[in-house]
């Protein structure tokens, strides 16, 4: 059977740690994740994941099994080999992505060297959205509290072009190397940026402004995109 069409199911009523490890490795392969990526995604020590993958753990904790199953978006039965699991390209595209949670004060460096800076990221966020390469998550700055709420988690997709669509909330870099969130307003060929807090000032976009990303999801109890 081709690599993109792998079916896993139990051959007996029981499930052994080695079969769990085999299934997890197949999930990692199809998600294009390394062991370190998985550890960061499920927030478990690498020793725990390594023992699970190698079959050294005779009785893995259910909390570990649940964390791994949730991370990959599969059922516990599928992870344990008790239910059918078909892995193909459609599955990989549908499962979304695991994004680095970038500190606001570190945006300048991360946006320029994301692949290098990801090695330093301690927290990762899972999303079911299919996003562009180097998408990321960030906490909303305090200045945007009236709009997003305190400590809201923003899922940011990257721009392919210079700027976004009318009404999008963008992460922009102003000429003075200041990062901020602004609402994009378009009128004909003119492009404006609106602040997200009082006095909600609208200004014409400077030529030197850089558009880096736009908000596709906000996680809190008060606001949704």
C-alpha positions, -999 to 999 in steps of 0.1 A, spaced: 0 0 0 13 35 -9 26 58 19 -3 82 13 -29 54 18 -21 37 51 -48 20 70 -43 10 107 -65 -12 127 -61 -36 156 -56 -73 149 -68 -83 183 -89 -70 211 -59 -56 230 -34 -29 220 3 -30 227 25 0 233 45 -9 202 13 -6 180 6 28 196 41 39 188 38 27 153 5 46 148 20 77 163 50 75 140 27 72 110 8 103 122 40 122 126 51 111 91 19 123 75 19 155 95 56 161 86 65 164 123 97 156 141 98 141 176 107 175 190 77 190 172 54 165 188 68 171 223 62 208 219 27 203 205 15 181 233 36 198 260 52 165 272 89 157 279 108 142 250 117 112 272 80 104 276 73 106 238 105 86 231 95 58 254 60 57 239 74 56 203 99 29 211 75 7 231 94 10 263 63 22 282 42 -8 292 12 11 304 10 47 290 -10 71 311 -44 79 297 -37 116 300 -8 111 276 -29 91 252 -56 118 253 -31 146 247 -16 129 217 -50 120 202 -63 155 206 -31 169 190 -35 148 159 -73 152 157 -80 114 160 -100 94 184 -85 74 212 -97 42 196 -78 52 163 -47 60 183 -48 27 201 -54 7 169 -89 -3 178 -106 17 151 -98 22 114 -76 51 106 -69 61 70 -40 84 64 -39 103 31 -32 137 17 -68 149 24 -63 139 61 -31 159 63 -46 190 48 -77 188 69 -59 185 103 -47 221 103 -15 232 118 5 236 150 17 272 154 44 288 175 31 313 201 54 342 195 60 368 222 49 403 211 83 418 220 100 391 199 81 397 167 108 418 150 133 389 152 108 361 146 93 376 115 127 378 99 141 344 110 111 322 118 128 288 111 157 297 134 135 313 162 111 284 163 138 264 181 134 289 210 96 288 212 83 273 244 46 273 236 27 261 206 -10 264 196 -30 240 175 -56 252 149 -78 233 125 -73 260 99 -52 255 68 -27 284 69 2 296 49 38 288 58 51 305 89 17 314 103 18 320 140 -1 329 172 4 359 194 -13 375 225 -32 407 218 -13 438 232 -29 456 261 -37 486 239 -63 464 220 -81 453 252 -114 471 243 -117 451 210 -102 417 218 -103 414 256 -73 409 279 -48 383 268 -68 372 238 -50 347 216 -47 358 180 -42 333 152 -22 351 124 -19 340 88 8 355 66 3 378 37 13 368 2 9 403 -11 17 437 3 -16 444 20 -49 427 28 -86 432 21 -109 459 33 -120 452 69 -91 429 78 -72 434 109 -35 434 101 -2 432 119 17 461 104 52 475 109 53 513 110 82 533 96 97 537 132 99 499 134 69 497 157 46 467 154 8 472 159 -26 459 149 -46 481 125 -79 477 106 -75 480 69 -99 504 52 -100 508 14 -116 536 -6 -110 534 -43 -72 532 -48 -66 547 -13 -56 526 16 -62 537 52 -54 522 86 -76 525 117 -65 522 153 -83 495 173 -87 517 204 -98 552 212 -97 577 195 -99 551 166 -80 574 144 -79 567 107 -47 576 88 -36 571 52 -11 543 49 25 555 48 46 542 19 71 527 43 46 506 62 50 468 60 21 443 62 32 410 78 1 390 88 -37 392 94 -60 379 121 -80 349 111 -91 338 146 -95 353 180 -99 331 210 -118 346 239 -154 349 251 -162 383 237 -150 385 201 -147 363 170 -135 370 135 
